[in-house]
Amino acid sequence: MRTVFITGANRGLGLEFVRQYVAQGDVVHACCRRPGGAAELKALEKANRATLHVHALDVTRTEAVQRLAGALSETPIDVLINNAGVFGPSAESEKDLRQSVGHIDEEIIAKVMRVNAVAPLVVAQAFTEHVARSTQKKMIAISSAMGSISETSGGSYAYRMSKAALNMAMASLAKDLAPKGITLAVYCPGWVRTEMGGPAAPQSVETSVASLRKLIDEAPSPGLARFQLFDGTKVPW
């Protein structure tokens, strides 16, 4: 039985990760900002009291991350999944140009960077020893191919910049945490039918998460981060 820690667990990919890991019999620590408003997550917790533990956590508040790490100090974590993230204003669906050239809003960039790039590093740092004491020793970041520098198509500046920064943080952590035996991997879930991805997305959350779980099980050896799509295709950094 593994112990899995998931951020952004109240909806979309995070909630599906919770569902699938709990169904598999793993112990899951699921985090979101406001558990009281996460009806589906709380219902899952009620039905799986022995294995699912829901925590209130705003990943942008370092003190809150450190407080939860302290509360779970005796808990080894086999798989830590940094899933929480935001897209920011959308020029396509919302006609909001604040991520578009000529209309860049630096406050939007700072907010998206804080959630998508800085917070995962803070979470990884706070829970390093929890992961190091576990059997599987894996840290996972949910990123996006939109963070690939070599494959960028422009636009969505805050989101693209934040995911590129996340990728660099995880690649660097792979080097720094290798002596502790910790494996780092970065995955793009594809274009998924979630609140962020929208109803036109071709990929279901169930299929994406099932595929991601297989990749997590096959995560590489410590010291070298891997950037892959949900189907295993390598994504250039």
MIDOSE-1310 file (N, C-alpha, C; in nm, 2 decimals, decimal comma, always signed):
residues 237
mrtv	+0,09/-0,12/+0,00/+0,00/+0,00/+0,00/+0,09/+0,12/+0,00; +0,07/+0,21/-0,10/+0,14/+0,33/-0,11/+0,07/+0,45/-0,04; +0,15/+0,55/-0,01/+0,09/+0,68/+0,04/+0,11/+0,78/-0,07; +0,00/+0,85/-0,11/+0,01/+0,95/-0,22/-0,04/+1,08/-0,17
fitg	+0,03/+1,19/-0,21/+0,00/+1,32/-0,17/-0,03/+1,40/-0,29; -0,15/+1,47/-0,30/-0,20/+1,53/-0,42/-0,25/+1,67/-0,39; -0,19/+1,77/-0,46/-0,25/+1,91/-0,45/-0,35/+1,94/-0,56; -0,43/+2,04/-0,54/-0,54/+2,07/-0,64/-0,63/+1,95/-0,66
anrg	-0,67/+1,89/-0,54/-0,75/+1,76/-0,55/-0,90/+1,78/-0,55; -0,95/+1,90/-0,56/-1,09/+1,92/-0,55/-1,17/+1,90/-0,68; -1,10/+1,90/-0,80/-1,17/+1,89/-0,93/-1,07/+1,84/-1,03; -1,12/+1,82/-1,15/-1,04/+1,79/-1,27/-0,95/+1,67/-1,25
lgle	-0,82/+1,69/-1,29/-0,72/+1,58/-1,28/-0,69/+1,54/-1,14; -0,69/+1,64/-1,05/-0,66/+1,61/-0,91/-0,76/+1,52/-0,85; -0,89/+1,55/-0,87/-0,99/+1,47/-0,81/-0,99/+1,33/-0,87; -0,96/+1,32/-1,00/-0,95/+1,19/-1,06/-0,83/+1,11/-1,01
fvrq	-0,72/+1,17/-0,99/-0,61/+1,11/-0,93/-0,65/+1,05/-0,79; -0,73/+1,13/-0,71/-0,78/+1,08/-0,58/-0,86/+0,95/-0,60; -0,96/+0,96/-0,69/-1,05/+0,85/-0,72/-0,97/+0,72/-0,75; -0,88/+0,74/-0,85/-0,81/+0,62/-0,89/-0,72/+0,56/-0,79
yvaq	-0,65/+0,64/-0,72/-0,55/+0,59/-0,62/-0,63/+0,53/-0,50; -0,74/+0,59/-0,46/-0,82/+0,53/-0,35/-0,88/+0,40/-0,40; -0,93/+0,39/-0,52/-0,99/+0,27/-0,57/-0,89/+0,16/-0,58; -0,76/+0,19/-0,59/-0,65/+0,10/-0,60/-0,61/+0,05/-0,46
gdvv	-0,66/+0,12/-0,36/-0,63/+0,07/-0,22/-0,52/+0,15/-0,16; -0,47/+0,26/-0,22/-0,36/+0,34/-0,16/-0,42/+0,44/-0,06; -0,33/+0,48/+0,03/-0,36/+0,59/+0,12/-0,34/+0,72/+0,05; -0,44/+0,81/+0,06/-0,43/+0,94/-0,02/-0,44/+1,06/+0,07
hacc	-0,35/+1,15/+0,06/-0,37/+1,28/+0,13/-0,40/+1,38/+0,02; -0,52/+1,43/+0,02/-0,57/+1,52/-0,09/-0,59/+1,66/-0,04; -0,53/+1,75/-0,11/-0,53/+1,89/-0,06/-0,60/+1,98/-0,16; -0,67/+2,08/-0,10/-0,73/+2,19/-0,18/-0,75/+2,31/-0,09
rrpg	-0,78/+2,42/-0,15/-0,79/+2,54/-0,07/-0,91/+2,54/+0,02; -1,03/+2,50/-0,03/-1,15/+2,50/+0,05/-1,22/+2,37/+0,04; -1,18/+2,28/+0,13/-1,25/+2,15/+0,13/-1,40/+2,15/+0,15; -1,44/+2,25/+0,23/-1,59/+2,27/+0,26/-1,67/+2,29/+0,13
gaae	-1,61/+2,34/+0,02/-1,68/+2,36/-0,10/-1,65/+2,25/-0,20; -1,58/+2,15/-0,16/-1,54/+2,04/-0,25/-1,63/+1,92/-0,23; -1,75/+1,92/-0,28/-1,85/+1,82/-0,24/-1,81/+1,68/-0,29; -1,76/+1,67/-0,41/-1,73/+1,54/-0,46/-1,61/+1,48/-0,38
lkal	-1,51/+1,56/-0,35/-1,40/+1,51/-0,27/-1,44/+1,47/-0,13; -1,52/+1,55/-0,06/-1,57/+1,52/+0,07/-1,65/+1,39/+0,07; -1,73/+1,37/-0,03/-1,81/+1,25/-0,04/-1,72/+1,13/-0,05; -1,61/+1,14/-0,13/-1,51/+1,03/-0,14/-1,45/+1,01/-0,01
ekan	-1,42/+1,11/+0,07/-1,36/+1,10/+0,20/-1,45/+1,02/+0,29; -1,58/+1,06/+0,29/-1,68/+1,00/+0,38/-1,69/+0,85/+0,35; -1,67/+0,81/+0,22/-1,69/+0,67/+0,18/-1,56/+0,59/+0,20; -1,45/+0,66/+0,22/-1,32/+0,60/+0,24/-1,24/+0,66/+0,35
ratl	-1,30/+0,66/+0,47/-1,24/+0,72/+0,58/-1,11/+0,67/+0,63; -1,08/+0,54/+0,60/-0,96/+0,48/+0,64/-0,84/+0,51/+0,56; -0,87/+0,55/+0,43/-0,76/+0,57/+0,34/-0,75/+0,71/+0,27; -0,85/+0,79/+0,28/-0,85/+0,92/+0,22/-0,86/+1,03/+0,33
hvha	-0,76/+1,12/+0,32/-0,75/+1,22/+0,42/-0,75/+1,36/+0,35; -0,84/+1,44/+0,37/-0,85/+1,57/+0,30/-0,80/+1,68/+0,39; -0,71/+1,77/+0,33/-0,65/+1,88/+0,40/-0,68/+2,01/+0,33; -0,70/+2,11/+0,41/-0,71/+2,25/+0,35/-0,57/+2,30/+0,33
ldvt	-0,54/+2,34/+0,21/-0,41/+2,39/+0,18/-0,41/+2,49/+0,06; -0,37/+2,61/+0,08/-0,34/+2,71/-0,02/-0,20/+2,70/-0,05; -0,16/+2,64/-0,17/-0,02/+2,62/-0,20/+0,06/+2,74/-0,22; +0,00/+2,86/-0,23/+0,07/+2,99/-0,24/+0,11/+3,04/-0,11
rtea	+0,06/+2,98/+0,00/+0,10/+3,03/+0,13/+0,20/+2,94/+0,19; +0,32/+2,98/+0,19/+0,44/+2,90/+0,24/+0,42/+2,85/+0,38; +0,37/+2,94/+0,46/+0,35/+2,90/+0,60/+0,25/+2,79/+0,62; +0,15/+2,79/+0,53/+0,04/+2,68/+0,54/+0,10/+2,55/+0,49
vqrl	+0,19/+2,55/+0,38/+0,26/+2,44/+0,33/+0,35/+2,38/+0,44; +0,42/+2,46/+0,51/+0,51/+2,42/+0,61/+0,44/+2,36/+0,73; +0,32/+2,42/+0,76/+0,24/+2,37/+0,88/+0,19/+2,23/+0,85; +0,14/+2,21/+0,72/+0,09/+2,08/+0,69/+0,20/+1,97/+0,69
agal	+0,32/+2,02/+0,64/+0,44/+1,93/+0,64/+0,47/+1,89/+0,78; +0,46/+1,98/+0,87/+0,48/+1,95/+1,01/+0,38/+1,85/+1,07; +0,25/+1,88/+1,04/+0,15/+1,79/+1,08/+0,16/+1,65/+1,03; +0,22/+1,63/+0,91/+0,24/+1,50/+0,85/+0,39/+1,45/+0,87
setp	+0,46/+1,50/+0,96/+0,60/+1,48/+0,98/+0,64/+1,33/+0,99; +0,54/+1,25/+1,05/+0,57/+1,11/+1,07/+0,51/+1,02/+0,95; +0,47/+1,09/+0,84/+0,41/+1,02/+0,73/+0,50/+1,01/+0,61; +0,56/+0,89/+0,58/+0,63/+0,88/+0,45/+0,54/+0,89/+0,33
idvl	+0,58/+0,96/+0,23/+0,50/+0,98/+0,11/+0,57/+0,92/-0,01; +0,51/+0,82/-0,06/+0,57/+0,74/-0,18/+0,56/+0,82/-0,30; +0,45/+0,89/-0,33/+0,43/+0,96/-0,45/+0,37/+1,10/-0,42; +0,44/+1,21/-0,45/+0,39/+1,34/-0,43/+0,36/+1,40/-0,56
inna	+0,23/+1,44/-0,58/+0,19/+1,49/-0,71/+0,16/+1,64/-0,70; +0,24/+1,73/-0,75/+0,22/+1,87/-0,76/+0,12/+1,89/-0,88; -0,01/+1,90/-0,85/-0,11/+1,91/-0,96/-0,17/+2,05/-0,96; -0,18/+2,12/-0,85/-0,25/+2,25/-0,85/-0,19/+2,34/-0,95
gvfg	-0,28/+2,41/-1,02/-0,24/+2,50/-1,12/-0,35/+2,59/-1,17; -0,32/+2,70/-1,24/-0,42/+2,79/-1,30/-0,37/+2,82/-1,44; -0,46/+2,86/-1,53/-0,43/+2,90/-1,66/-0,42/+3,05/-1,67; -0,50/+3,12/-1,60/-0,50/+3,27/-1,61/-0,60/+3,31/-1,72
psae	-0,61/+3,44/-1,75/-0,71/+3,48/-1,85/-0,69/+3,42/-1,98; -0,80/+3,39/-2,05/-0,79/+3,32/-2,18/-0,84/+3,42/-2,29; -0,76/+3,43/-2,39/-0,79/+3,52/-2,51/-0,90/+3,45/-2,59; -0,90/+3,31/-2,59/-0,99/+3,24/-2,68/-1,13/+3,23/-2,61
sekd	-1,14/+3,17/-2,49/-1,27/+3,15/-2,44/-1,33/+3,26/-2,36; -1,25/+3,35/-2,31/-1,30/+3,47/-2,23/-1,28/+3,60/-2,30; -1,21/+3,60/-2,42/-1,18/+3,72/-2,49/-1,10/+3,82/-2,40; -1,02/+3,77/-2,31/-0,94/+3,84/-2,21/-0,80/+3,84/-2,26
lrqs	-0,74/+3,96/-2,30/-0,61/+3,96/-2,37/-0,49/+3,99/-2,27; -0,51/+3,97/-2,14/-0,40/+4,01/-2,05/-0,29/+3,91/-2,05; -0,29/+3,80/-2,13/-0,18/+3,72/-2,15/-0,13/+3,73/-2,30; -0,18/+3,83/-2,37/-0,14/+3,85/-2,51/-0,05/+3,96/-2,53
vghi	+0,04/+3,95/-2,63/+0,14/+4,06/-2,65/+0,06/+4,19/-2,69; +0,11/+4,30/-2,63/+0,04/+4,42/-2,65/-0,06/+4,46/-2,54; -0,09/+4,35/-2,46/-0,19/+4,37/-2,35/-0,14/+4,30/-2,22; -0,01/+4,27/-2,21/+0,04/+4,19/-2,10/+0,01/+4,26/-1,96
deei	-0,04/+4,19/-1,87/-0,07/+4,24/-1,73/+0,03/+4,17/-1,64; +0,13/+4,25/-1,59/+0,23/+4,19/-1,51/+0,18/+4,13/-1,38; +0,07/+4,18/-1,33/+0,01/+4,12/-1,20/-0,04/+3,98/-1,23; -0,10/+3,96/-1,35/-0,14/+3,83/-1,39/-0,03/+3,73/-1,40
iakv	+0,08/+3,78/-1,46/+0,20/+3,69/-1,48/+0,25/+3,65/-1,34; +0,26/+3,75/-1,25/+0,31/+3,72/-1,11/+0,22/+3,61/-1,04; +0,09/+3,63/-1,06/-0,01/+3,54/-0,99/+0,00/+3,40/-1,05; +0,01/+3,38/-1,18/+0,02/+3,25/-1,24/+0,15/+3,19/-1,21
mrvn	+0,26/+3,26/-1,21/+0,39/+3,21/-1,18/+0,39/+3,16/-1,04; +0,33/+3,23/-0,95/+0,33/+3,19/-0,81/+0,26/+3,06/-0,79; +0,15/+3,04/-0,85/+0,07/+2,91/-0,84/+0,14/+2,80/-0,91; +0,18/+2,82/-1,04/+0,23/+2,71/-1,12/+0,37/+2,68/-1,11
avap	+0,46/+2,77/-1,07/+0,60/+2,75/-1,07/+0,66/+2,75/-0,93; +0,63/+2,86/-0,85/+0,69/+2,88/-0,72/+0,63/+2,78/-0,62; +0,50/+2,77/-0,62/+0,43/+2,68/-0,52/+0,47/+2,54/-0,53; +0,48/+2,48/-0,65/+0,53/+2,34/-0,65/+0,67/+2,32/-0,59
lvva	+0,76/+2,42/-0,61/+0,89/+2,41/-0,56/+0,88/+2,42/-0,40; +0,80/+2,51/-0,35/+0,78/+2,52/-0,21/+0,73/+2,39/-0,15; +0,63/+2,33/-0,22/+0,57/+2,20/-0,17/+0,68/+2,09/-0,17; +0,75/+2,08/-0,28/+0,85/+1,98/-0,29/+0,96/+2,00/-0,18
qaft	+1,00/+2,12/-0,16/+1,10/+2,14/-0,05/+1,05/+2,10/+0,08; +0,92/+2,14/+0,11/+0,87/+2,11/+0,25/+0,85/+1,97/+0,27; +0,82/+1,89/+0,17/+0,79/+1,75/+0,18/+0,91/+1,66/+0,14; +1,02/+1,71/+0,12/+1,14/+1,63/+0,07/+1,17/+1,51/+0,16
ehva	+1,17/+1,54/+0,29/+1,21/+1,43/+0,39/+1,10/+1,33/+0,40; +0,97/+1,37/+0,38/+0,86/+1,27/+0,38/+0,88/+1,17/+0,26; +0,91/+1,23/+0,15/+0,93/+1,14/+0,03/+1,06/+1,06/+0,04; +1,16/+1,12/+0,10/+1,29/+1,04/+0,11/+1,28/+0,92/+0,20
rstq	+1,18/+0,93/+0,30/+1,17/+0,82/+0,40/+1,08/+0,71/+0,34; +1,02/+0,73/+0,23/+0,92/+0,63/+0,17/+0,99/+0,52/+0,09; +0,91/+0,43/+0,04/+0,97/+0,32/-0,04/+0,99/+0,36/-0,18; +0,89/+0,43/-0,24/+0,90/+0,46/-0,39/+0,97/+0,59/-0,42
kkmi	+0,96/+0,69/-0,33/+1,04/+0,81/-0,34/+1,02/+0,89/-0,48; +0,90/+0,92/-0,51/+0,87/+0,99/-0,63/+0,80/+1,12/-0,61; +0,85/+1,22/-0,69/+0,79/+1,36/-0,69/+0,75/+1,38/-0,84; +0,62/+1,41/-0,86/+0,56/+1,43/-0,99/+0,51/+1,57/-1,00
aiss	+0,53/+1,63/-1,12/+0,47/+1,77/-1,15/+0,39/+1,76/-1,27; +0,27/+1,81/-1,26/+0,18/+1,81/-1,38/+0,20/+1,94/-1,45; +0,26/+1,93/-1,57/+0,30/+2,05/-1,64/+0,22/+2,06/-1,77; +0,28/+2,11/-1,88/+0,21/+2,12/-2,00/+0,31/+2,13/-2,12
amgs	+0,27/+2,08/-2,23/+0,36/+2,10/-2,35/+0,37/+2,24/-2,39; +0,28/+2,33/-2,34/+0,28/+2,47/-2,36/+0,40/+2,53/-2,29; +0,47/+2,46/-2,20/+0,59/+2,51/-2,14/+0,71/+2,47/-2,21; +0,70/+2,40/-2,32/+0,82/+2,36/-2,40/+0,87/+2,49/-2,48
iset	+0,99/+2,52/-2,46/+1,05/+2,64/-2,52/+1,07/+2,61/-2,67; +1,11/+2,50/-2,71/+1,14/+2,47/-2,85/+1,01/+2,45/-2,93; +0,90/+2,42/-2,87/+0,78/+2,40/-2,94/+0,67/+2,50/-2,92; +0,71/+2,62/-2,87/+0,61/+2,72/-2,84/+0,55/+2,78/-2,97
sggs	+0,42/+2,81/-2,96/+0,35/+2,87/-3,07/+0,31/+3,02/-3,04; +0,35/+3,07/-2,93/+0,32/+3,21/-2,89/+0,19/+3,22/-2,81; +0,17/+3,34/-2,76/+0,05/+3,36/-2,68/+0,05/+3,30/-2,54; -0,05/+3,33/-2,47/-0,07/+3,27/-2,33/+0,06/+3,28/-2,25
yayr	+0,12/+3,40/-2,25/+0,25/+3,42/-2,19/+0,26/+3,38/-2,05; +0,17/+3,42/-1,96/+0,18/+3,38/-1,82/+0,19/+3,23/-1,80; +0,09/+3,16/-1,87/+0,09/+3,02/-1,85/+0,21/+2,95/-1,91; +0,25/+2,99/-2,03/+0,37/+2,93/-2,09/+0,49/+2,95/-2,00
mska	+0,51/+3,07/-1,96/+0,63/+3,11/-1,88/+0,63/+3,03/-1,75; +0,51/+3,02/-1,69/+0,50/+2,95/-1,56/+0,53/+2,80/-1,57; +0,49/+2,74/-1,68/+0,52/+2,59/-1,70/+0,66/+2,57/-1,74; +0,72/+2,66/-1,82/+0,86/+2,65/-1,85/+0,95/+2,66/-1,72
alnm	+0,91/+2,75/-1,63/+0,98/+2,77/-1,50/+0,96/+2,65/-1,41; +0,84/+2,59/-1,41/+0,81/+2,47/-1,34/+0,90/+2,36/-1,39; +0,91/+2,34/-1,52/+1,00/+2,24/-1,57/+1,14/+2,25/-1,53; +1,19/+2,37/-1,53/+1,33/+2,40/-1,49/+1,35/+2,36/-1,34
amas	+1,25/+2,40/-1,26/+1,26/+2,37/-1,12/+1,27/+2,22/-1,09; +1,18/+2,15/-1,16/+1,18/+2,00/-1,14/+1,31/+1,94/-1,20; +1,36/+1,99/-1,31/+1,48/+1,93/-1,37/+1,60/+1,96/-1,27; +1,60/+2,07/-1,21/+1,71/+2,11/-1,11/+1,69/+2,02/-0,99
lakd	+1,57/+2,01/-0,94/+1,54/+1,93/-0,82/+1,59/+1,78/-0,84; +1,57/+1,73/-0,96/+1,61/+1,60/-0,99/+1,76/+1,58/-0,96; +1,84/+1,68/-0,99/+1,98/+1,67/-0,96/+2,01/+1,68/-0,81; +1,94/+1,78/-0,75/+1,97/+1,81/-0,61/+1,92/+1,70/-0,52
lapk	+1,81/+1,63/-0,55/+1,75/+1,53/-0,46/+1,80/+1,39/-0,50; +1,87/+1,37/-0,60/+1,92/+1,24/-0,64/+2,00/+1,17/-0,53; +2,08/+1,24/-0,45/+2,15/+1,17/-0,34/+2,05/+1,11/-0,23; +1,93/+1,16/-0,23/+1,83/+1,11/-0,14/+1,75/+1,00/-0,20
gitl	+1,78/+0,97/-0,33/+1,71/+0,86/-0,40/+1,58/+0,90/-0,45; +1,55/+1,03/-0,46/+1,42/+1,07/-0,50/+1,42/+1,09/-0,65; +1,31/+1,04/-0,72/+1,29/+1,05/-0,86/+1,20/+1,17/-0,89; +1,23/+1,25/-0,99/+1,14/+1,36/-1,04/+1,10/+1,33/-1,18
avyc	+0,97/+1,36/-1,21/+0,92/+1,34/-1,34/+0,81/+1,45/-1,37; +0,81/+1,50/-1,49/+0,72/+1,60/-1,53/+0,63/+1,55/-1,64; +0,50/+1,56/-1,63/+0,41/+1,51/-1,72/+0,31/+1,61/-1,77; +0,28/+1,60/-1,90/+0,17/+1,68/-1,96/+0,05/+1,59/-1,98
pgwv	-0,07/+1,62/-1,92/-0,18/+1,53/-1,93/-0,25/+1,53/-2,06; -0,21/+1,62/-2,15/-0,28/+1,63/-2,28/-0,39/+1,74/-2,27; -0,47/+1,75/-2,37/-0,58/+1,85/-2,37/-0,70/+1,77/-2,32; -0,74/+1,80/-2,19/-0,83/+1,72/-2,12/-0,96/+1,80/-2,09
rtem	-1,07/+1,72/-2,09/-1,21/+1,79/-2,07/-1,22/+1,81/-1,92; -1,16/+1,93/-1,88/-1,18/+1,97/-1,74/-1,23/+2,12/-1,74; -1,24/+2,18/-1,63/-1,28/+2,32/-1,63/-1,18/+2,41/-1,70; -1,05/+2,37/-1,69/-0,94/+2,44/-1,76/-0,94/+2,41/-1,91
ggpa	-0,95/+2,28/-1,94/-0,94/+2,24/-2,08/-1,07/+2,26/-2,17; -1,18/+2,27/-2,10/-1,31/+2,30/-2,17/-1,37/+2,17/-2,23; -1,50/+2,18/-2,27/-1,57/+2,07/-2,32/-1,53/+2,01/-2,46; -1,45/+2,09/-2,53/-1,41/+2,05/-2,67/-1,29/+1,96/-2,66
apqs	-1,22/+1,95/-2,55/-1,10/+1,87/-2,54/-1,13/+1,73/-2,57; -1,03/+1,66/-2,64/-1,06/+1,53/-2,69/-1,03/+1,42/-2,58; -0,96/+1,45/-2,48/-0,92/+1,35/-2,38/-1,01/+1,36/-2,25; -1,05/+1,24/-2,20/-1,13/+1,24/-2,08/-1,03/+1,24/-1,96
vets	-1,07/+1,29/-1,85/-0,99/+1,29/-1,73/-0,96/+1,14/-1,69; -1,05/+1,05/-1,70/-1,03/+0,92/-1,66/-0,92/+0,85/-1,74; -0,92/+0,87/-1,87/-0,81/+0,81/-1,95/-0,68/+0,88/-1,93; -0,68/+1,01/-1,92/-0,55/+1,08/-1,90/-0,49/+1,04/-1,77
vasl	-0,56/+1,04/-1,66/-0,51/+1,00/-1,53/-0,46/+0,85/-1,52; -0,54/+0,77/-1,58/-0,50/+0,62/-1,59/-0,36/+0,61/-1,66; -0,35/+0,69/-1,77/-0,22/+0,68/-1,84/-0,11/+0,74/-1,76; -0,14/+0,85/-1,69/-0,04/+0,92/-1,61/+0,01/+0,83/-1,49
rkli	-0,09/+0,75/-1,44/-0,05/+0,66/-1,33/+0,05/+0,55/-1,38; +0,03/+0,51/-1,50/+0,12/+0,41/-1,55/+0,26/+0,47/-1,57; +0,27/+0,59/-1,61/+0,40/+0,66/-1,63/+0,46/+0,68/-1,49; +0,38/+0,72/-1,39/+0,43/+0,73/-1,26/+0,49/+0,60/-1,20
deap	+0,43/+0,49/-1,23/+0,48/+0,36/-1,19/+0,61/+0,33/-1,25; +0,63/+0,39/-1,38/+0,75/+0,36/-1,45/+0,85/+0,47/-1,45; +0,84/+0,57/-1,35/+0,92/+0,69/-1,35/+1,07/+0,65/-1,34; +1,15/+0,74/-1,40/+1,29/+0,71/-1,42/+1,37/+0,70/-1,29
spgl	+1,50/+0,66/-1,30/+1,59/+0,66/-1,19/+1,62/+0,80/-1,14; +1,66/+0,81/-1,01/+1,69/+0,95/-0,96/+1,80/+1,01/-1,04; +1,80/+1,15/-1,05/+1,91/+1,22/-1,11/+1,87/+1,28/-1,25; +1,77/+1,22/-1,32/+1,73/+1,27/-1,45/+1,58/+1,29/-1,46
arfq	+1,54/+1,41/-1,47/+1,39/+1,43/-1,48/+1,35/+1,40/-1,62; +1,23/+1,36/-1,64/+1,17/+1,32/-1,77/+1,05/+1,41/-1,79; +1,03/+1,45/-1,92/+0,92/+1,54/-1,96/+0,84/+1,46/-2,07; +0,72/+1,42/-2,03/+0,65/+1,33/-2,13/+0,50/+1,37/-2,13
lfdg	+0,44/+1,34/-2,25/+0,30/+1,34/-2,26/+0,24/+1,22/-2,19; +0,11/+1,23/-2,16/+0,04/+1,12/-2,09/+0,05/+0,99/-2,16; +0,08/+0,99/-2,29/+0,09/+0,86/-2,37/+0,23/+0,81/-2,37; +0,33/+0,88/-2,30/+0,46/+0,84/-2,30/+0,56/+0,91/-2,40
tkvp	+0,50/+0,98/-2,49/+0,58/+1,06/-2,59/+0,67/+1,16/-2,51; +0,80/+1,16/-2,55/+0,88/+1,26/-2,49/+0,85/+1,40/-2,54; +0,85/+1,50/-2,45/+0,83/+1,64/-2,49/+0,97/+1,71/-2,48; +1,01/+1,78/-2,58/+1,14/+1,86/-2,57/+1,12/+1,97/-2,46
w	+1,22/+1,99/-2,38/+1,22/+2,09/-2,28/+1,21/+2,23/-2,34
